[in-house]
């Protein structure tokens, strides 16, 4: 039986069902919030995902806090609890973690109380600095007849305020020393658990979803007067086959140039790129630096340069649950929590949590046309990529 909630008092309905109910019963349907904030000096990074599985009545939360050379991981899973007519999907709480959208698209707050295994706590609020960017609507991946295979997705870049407490140190967070981003997506994608139950999508044109010679590069780049977002899945030397964010059977590229949120300038779409170079830290697969030139819909070019802030300024997303067989869709009872950590100074351990080239979400310094900024760079590569020193 579907339930009425506070949302049904508003003009949100798009199906005959109450707002909190989905028209489709696909258990792989997920509605997710994600954020990352970065100290501009590279002392720490905080980030988390918030996947909600409405058709299975579950909510999960994966936390990563990188402090110096240590990555702390916290993973939670819970059934969704109802409180009268209040929707459990408006603002979220899972164990010691909570999130609240204070002003939609402009301000959101994330907290972690210290009653967790690591004793880490924070109270962090992101103020939107650049106008939110919506992806072009991707199509054509395997979905059900009533919930088509679409992946709506939008990105928000901003500056942070608040406080972080980790390893006995308290950091004051303000707009000058902490930049970052958050995003939202919702679709019948399935998580790590579901991917083990369903076969991979068939390749097209000899290009497989996880084929060789592929790079993934997802970035949020901020300067004081301009910002860049893009998502790339590229099979080097192979033709683009019209792939999308949701179906990488062919290569995919989407991006945008955006401006401060109250700036009247209109967003410009980024349609292509050239002149990629990627450098690993000596003797490792770890990311060091990169260059790329973005090309917008008008043919204008934007040459960008990136350098990791510190050698271990990277979040490794296995800690959030990606690649973990029990998380991102797997039922673990009414409540489950688990913790682990990575020693980022010991490269001999990296194969256990960073399998690919340049693997991770890196905090980088950015340069563009005399400007200096800060960015997030999610990157991975699958050999052979001989042009960057990895022939196999």
C-alpha positions as CSV (number, residue, x, y, z in Angstrom):
1,X,0.0,0.0,0.0
2,X,1.4,3.4,-0.9
3,X,1.5,6.1,1.7
4,X,0.7,9.8,1.7
5,X,3.4,12.1,2.9
6,X,3.9,15.9,3.3
7,X,5.0,16.0,-0.3
8,X,1.5,15.2,-1.5
9,X,0.4,18.6,-0.3
10,X,2.5,20.2,-3.0
11,X,2.2,20.3,-6.8
12,X,4.8,17.5,-7.4
13,X,2.8,14.7,-8.8
14,X,3.8,13.1,-12.1
15,X,2.1,9.7,-11.9
16,X,-1.3,8.5,-10.4
17,X,0.6,7.4,-7.2
18,X,1.5,9.5,-4.2
19,X,4.8,11.4,-4.6
20,X,6.8,9.0,-2.3
21,X,5.8,6.0,-4.5
22,X,7.5,5.0,-7.8
23,X,5.5,4.0,-10.8
24,X,8.1,1.2,-11.4
25,X,8.9,-1.5,-8.9
26,X,12.5,-2.2,-10.2
27,X,14.6,-2.9,-7.1
28,X,17.6,-1.4,-8.8
29,X,16.1,2.1,-8.8
30,X,18.3,4.5,-6.8
31,X,18.1,8.2,-5.8
32,X,21.5,9.5,-4.8
33,X,23.2,12.6,-3.3
34,X,27.0,12.9,-3.2
35,X,29.4,15.5,-2.1
36,X,33.1,16.2,-1.7
37,X,34.9,19.2,0.0
38,X,38.6,19.8,-0.2
39,X,41.0,21.8,1.9
40,X,42.9,24.0,-0.7
41,X,46.2,23.2,1.0
42,X,45.6,19.4,0.8
43,X,45.5,18.8,4.5
44,X,42.2,16.9,4.3
45,X,39.3,15.8,2.0
46,X,35.8,14.8,3.1
47,X,33.1,13.2,1.0
48,X,30.1,10.9,1.1
49,X,27.4,9.3,-0.9
50,X,23.8,9.0,0.1
51,X,22.0,6.3,-2.1
52,X,18.3,5.7,-1.3
53,X,16.7,2.6,-2.6
54,X,12.9,3.4,-2.3
55,X,11.7,0.1,-3.8
56,X,13.6,-2.0,-1.3
57,X,13.1,0.4,1.6
58,X,16.8,1.0,2.2
59,X,19.1,4.0,2.6
60,X,22.9,3.8,2.7
61,X,25.7,6.2,3.4
62,X,29.4,5.9,2.6
63,X,31.9,8.3,4.2
64,X,35.5,9.0,3.3
65,X,37.8,11.3,5.3
66,X,41.3,11.6,4.0
67,X,43.6,13.2,6.6
68,X,47.3,13.4,5.7
69,X,48.3,9.9,4.6
70,X,45.3,8.1,6.0
71,X,41.9,7.4,4.5
72,X,39.2,6.6,7.0
73,X,36.1,4.8,5.7
74,X,32.7,4.6,7.3
75,X,29.8,2.6,5.7
76,X,26.2,2.5,6.9
77,X,23.0,0.7,5.8
78,X,19.6,1.1,7.3
79,X,15.9,0.5,6.5
80,X,14.0,3.7,5.8
81,X,11.9,4.6,8.9
82,X,8.7,6.6,8.6
83,X,7.7,9.4,11.0
84,X,4.0,10.0,10.5
85,X,3.4,11.9,7.3
86,X,6.9,13.1,7.0
87,X,8.7,11.9,3.9
88,X,11.8,9.9,4.7
89,X,13.3,11.2,1.4
90,X,13.4,14.9,2.2
91,X,16.4,15.1,4.5
92,X,18.3,12.1,5.6
93,X,19.9,10.6,8.7
94,X,21.7,7.3,8.8
95,X,23.4,6.5,12.2
96,X,25.8,9.3,13.0
97,X,25.5,10.9,9.5
98,X,22.9,13.4,8.4
99,X,22.2,15.7,5.5
100,X,19.8,18.6,5.0
101,X,19.0,20.7,2.0
102,X,18.6,24.2,3.5
103,X,17.9,26.2,0.3
104,X,17.4,24.0,-2.8
105,X,20.3,24.3,-5.3
106,X,21.9,27.0,-3.1
107,X,22.8,25.6,0.4
108,X,23.1,22.1,1.9
109,X,24.4,20.9,5.2
110,X,26.2,17.6,6.0
111,X,27.1,16.4,9.5
112,X,28.8,13.5,11.1
113,X,28.6,13.0,14.9
114,X,31.6,11.7,16.8
115,X,29.9,8.5,18.0
116,X,31.5,6.4,15.3
117,X,34.4,3.9,15.3
118,X,37.0,6.6,14.3
119,X,35.6,9.4,16.5
120,X,35.7,11.8,13.5
121,X,33.0,14.5,13.4
122,X,32.1,17.4,11.1
123,X,29.5,20.0,10.5
124,X,29.9,21.3,6.9
125,X,27.6,23.5,4.8
126,X,28.1,24.1,1.1
127,X,27.0,27.4,-0.5
128,X,26.6,27.2,-4.2
129,X,29.1,29.5,-6.0
130,X,28.7,28.5,-9.7
131,X,25.4,28.0,-11.5
132,X,24.3,24.3,-11.3
133,X,24.9,22.3,-14.4
134,X,22.5,19.7,-15.8
135,X,23.7,16.9,-18.1
136,X,22.2,16.5,-21.5
137,X,19.6,13.8,-21.0
138,X,21.3,10.5,-21.7
139,X,19.3,7.7,-23.3
140,X,19.5,4.1,-24.5
141,X,20.6,1.9,-21.6
142,X,18.8,-1.2,-20.4
143,X,15.8,-0.1,-18.3
144,X,12.3,-1.4,-17.8
145,X,9.3,-0.5,-20.0
146,X,7.8,1.8,-17.4
147,X,11.0,3.4,-16.1
148,X,13.1,4.1,-19.2
149,X,16.8,3.9,-19.2
150,X,17.6,7.5,-18.4
151,X,20.1,9.0,-16.0
152,X,19.1,12.5,-14.9
153,X,22.1,14.2,-13.3
154,X,23.1,17.6,-12.1
155,X,26.2,19.1,-10.6
156,X,26.7,22.0,-8.1
157,X,30.0,23.6,-7.3
158,X,30.6,25.8,-4.3
159,X,32.5,26.9,-1.2
160,X,32.2,25.5,2.3
161,X,31.8,26.6,5.9
162,X,31.9,24.7,9.2
163,X,34.2,22.5,11.2
164,X,36.1,19.2,10.9
165,X,37.5,17.2,13.9
166,X,39.9,14.4,13.0
167,X,42.8,12.8,14.8
168,X,42.6,15.2,17.6
169,X,42.8,18.2,15.3
170,X,40.1,20.8,14.7
171,X,39.9,22.6,11.3
172,X,37.9,25.7,10.8
173,X,36.3,25.6,7.3
174,X,35.5,28.8,5.4
175,X,34.9,29.9,1.8
176,X,38.6,30.8,1.4
177,X,40.1,27.5,2.4
178,X,37.6,24.9,1.4
179,X,36.1,24.4,-2.1
180,X,34.1,21.5,-3.4
181,X,31.0,20.1,-5.1
182,X,27.9,18.0,-4.8
183,X,25.7,16.2,-7.3
184,X,22.4,14.4,-7.7
185,X,21.3,11.5,-9.9
186,X,18.4,9.1,-10.0
187,X,17.8,6.0,-12.2
188,X,17.4,2.3,-12.4
189,X,21.1,1.7,-12.5
190,X,21.6,-0.8,-9.8
191,X,24.5,-0.8,-7.4
192,X,27.5,-3.1,-6.8
193,X,25.2,-5.9,-5.5
194,X,22.9,-5.8,-8.4
195,X,25.7,-5.8,-10.9
196,X,26.6,-9.2,-9.6
197,X,23.2,-10.5,-10.4
198,X,22.8,-9.2,-14.0
199,X,25.2,-9.6,-16.8
200,X,27.1,-6.7,-18.4
201,X,25.5,-4.8,-21.3
202,X,26.7,-6.3,-24.6
203,X,29.5,-4.3,-26.4
204,X,28.8,-2.5,-29.6
205,X,31.2,-2.1,-32.5
206,X,33.9,-4.1,-30.7
207,X,33.8,-1.7,-27.7
208,X,33.0,-3.2,-24.4
209,X,31.8,-1.4,-21.3
210,X,35.1,-2.0,-19.5
211,X,37.3,-2.4,-22.6
212,X,41.0,-1.9,-22.9
213,X,42.5,1.4,-23.7
214,X,39.8,3.3,-21.9
215,X,40.0,6.4,-19.7
216,X,37.3,7.8,-17.4
217,X,37.6,11.5,-16.4
218,X,35.0,13.3,-14.4
219,X,35.9,16.8,-13.2
220,X,34.5,19.9,-11.4
221,X,36.9,22.8,-11.8
222,X,36.4,26.2,-10.1
223,X,38.0,29.6,-10.6
224,X,36.7,32.9,-9.2
225,X,34.8,33.9,-12.3
226,X,34.3,30.7,-14.3
227,X,33.9,26.9,-13.8
228,X,34.1,23.8,-15.9
229,X,32.4,20.4,-15.6
230,X,32.7,17.4,-17.8
231,X,32.3,13.6,-17.9
232,X,34.4,11.6,-20.3
233,X,34.5,7.9,-21.0
234,X,36.9,7.5,-24.0
235,X,38.2,4.5,-25.7
236,X,41.5,5.9,-27.1
237,X,41.8,5.4,-30.8
238,X,38.3,4.0,-31.3
239,X,35.3,5.9,-32.7
240,X,32.7,7.4,-30.5
241,X,29.5,5.4,-30.7
242,X,27.1,7.7,-29.0
243,X,27.5,6.4,-25.6
244,X,26.0,8.2,-22.6
245,X,26.6,8.5,-18.9
246,X,24.3,5.5,-18.4
247,X,25.6,3.3,-21.2
248,X,29.3,3.4,-22.0
249,X,29.1,0.8,-24.7
250,X,30.6,3.6,-26.8
251,X,32.7,6.5,-25.7
252,X,30.9,9.5,-24.1
253,X,31.6,13.1,-23.5
254,X,29.5,15.8,-22.0
255,X,30.4,19.1,-20.3
256,X,29.7,22.7,-19.7
257,X,31.2,26.1,-18.9
258,X,29.4,27.8,-16.0
259,X,29.6,31.1,-14.2
260,X,28.9,32.5,-10.7
261,X,25.4,31.8,-9.7
262,X,24.2,35.4,-9.8
263,X,26.1,36.2,-13.0
264,X,23.7,36.8,-16.0
265,X,26.0,35.0,-18.4
266,X,24.4,31.9,-19.9
267,X,25.9,28.4,-19.6
268,X,28.0,27.2,-22.6
269,X,28.0,23.5,-23.5
270,X,31.4,21.8,-23.9
271,X,31.2,19.4,-26.9
272,X,34.8,18.0,-27.4
273,X,38.4,18.0,-26.2
274,X,41.9,17.6,-27.5
275,X,45.6,17.6,-26.3
276,X,45.2,15.2,-23.3
277,X,48.3,14.4,-21.4
278,X,48.3,12.5,-18.1
279,X,51.3,11.9,-15.8
280,X,51.6,9.4,-13.0
281,X,53.7,9.8,-9.9
282,X,57.2,8.2,-10.6
283,X,57.2,4.4,-10.2
284,X,53.4,4.2,-9.5
285,X,50.0,4.3,-11.1
286,X,49.0,7.2,-8.9
287,X,47.9,10.5,-10.5
288,X,50.3,13.4,-10.6
289,X,49.3,15.9,-13.3
290,X,47.3,16.4,-16.5
291,X,46.4,18.8,-19.3
292,X,43.4,19.0,-21.5
293,X,41.9,21.5,-23.9
294,X,38.1,21.7,-23.8
295,X,36.2,22.9,-26.9
296,X,32.8,24.5,-26.5
297,X,29.7,24.6,-28.8
298,X,31.0,27.8,-30.4
299,X,34.5,26.4,-31.2
300,X,36.2,28.3,-28.4
301,X,39.1,26.4,-26.7
302,X,40.0,26.3,-23.0
303,X,43.4,24.9,-22.2
304,X,43.6,23.6,-18.6
305,X,46.4,22.3,-16.5
306,X,46.1,20.3,-13.3
307,X,48.5,19.2,-10.5
308,X,47.5,17.1,-7.5
309,X,47.7,19.3,-4.4
310,X,49.7,16.7,-2.4
311,X,50.8,13.2,-3.3
312,X,48.0,11.6,-1.4
313,X,45.2,14.2,-2.0
314,X,43.0,11.4,-3.3
315,X,39.8,9.7,-2.1
316,X,39.6,6.1,-3.1
317,X,35.9,5.4,-3.6
318,X,36.0,1.7,-2.6
319,X,35.8,3.2,0.9
320,X,32.3,4.6,0.1
321,X,31.1,1.1,-1.0
322,X,31.9,1.1,-4.7
323,X,33.3,-2.3,-5.5
324,X,32.2,-3.6,-2.1
325,X,29.9,-6.7,-2.7
326,X,27.8,-6.0,0.3
327,X,27.1,-2.3,-0.4
328,X,25.2,-0.2,-2.9
329,X,22.0,-2.2,-3.1
330,X,22.6,-5.2,-0.9
331,X,20.3,-5.9,2.0
332,X,22.2,-6.1,5.3
333,X,19.3,-6.1,7.8
334,X,17.6,-3.2,9.5
335,X,21.0,-1.7,10.5
336,X,24.6,-2.4,9.5
337,X,27.8,-0.4,10.0
338,X,31.4,-1.2,9.1
339,X,34.8,0.7,9.2
340,X,38.2,0.3,7.7
341,X,41.1,2.6,6.7
342,X,43.9,2.8,4.1
343,X,47.5,3.7,4.6
344,X,48.0,6.0,1.6
345,X,51.8,6.2,2.3
346,X,52.2,2.4,1.6
347,X,52.0,2.0,-2.1
348,X,52.3,-1.8,-1.8
349,X,48.7,-1.9,-0.5
350,X,47.1,0.0,-3.4
351,X,46.1,-3.0,-5.4
352,X,43.5,-3.8,-2.7
353,X,41.6,-0.6,-3.1
354,X,42.9,1.2,-6.3
355,X,42.9,-1.3,-9.2
356,X,43.2,1.0,-12.2
357,X,45.6,3.6,-13.5
358,X,45.3,7.0,-11.8
359,X,42.5,5.5,-9.7
360,X,40.5,7.8,-7.4
361,X,39.0,11.2,-6.8
362,X,41.9,13.7,-6.7
363,X,42.0,17.2,-5.3
364,X,44.0,19.3,-7.8
365,X,45.3,22.8,-8.4
366,X,44.1,24.2,-11.7
367,X,45.5,26.8,-14.1
368,X,43.6,28.5,-17.0
369,X,44.5,31.7,-18.8
370,X,46.4,33.3,-15.9
371,X,43.8,32.0,-13.3
372,X,44.5,29.6,-10.5
373,X,41.7,27.5,-9.0
374,X,40.9,24.2,-7.3
375,X,39.2,21.2,-8.7
376,X,38.0,17.6,-8.2
377,X,39.2,15.1,-10.7
378,X,37.7,11.6,-10.8
379,X,40.0,9.5,-13.0
380,X,40.8,6.0,-14.0
381,X,42.4,4.2,-16.9
382,X,42.5,0.7,-18.3
383,X,45.7,-0.3,-20.2
384,X,47.0,-0.5,-22.8
385,X,47.6,3.2,-22.8
386,X,51.2,3.4,-24.1
387,X,51.1,7.1,-24.8
388,X,51.1,7.6,-21.1
389,X,53.7,5.0,-20.2
390,X,51.4,2.0,-19.6
391,X,51.7,-0.4,-22.6
392,X,50.0,-3.2,-20.8
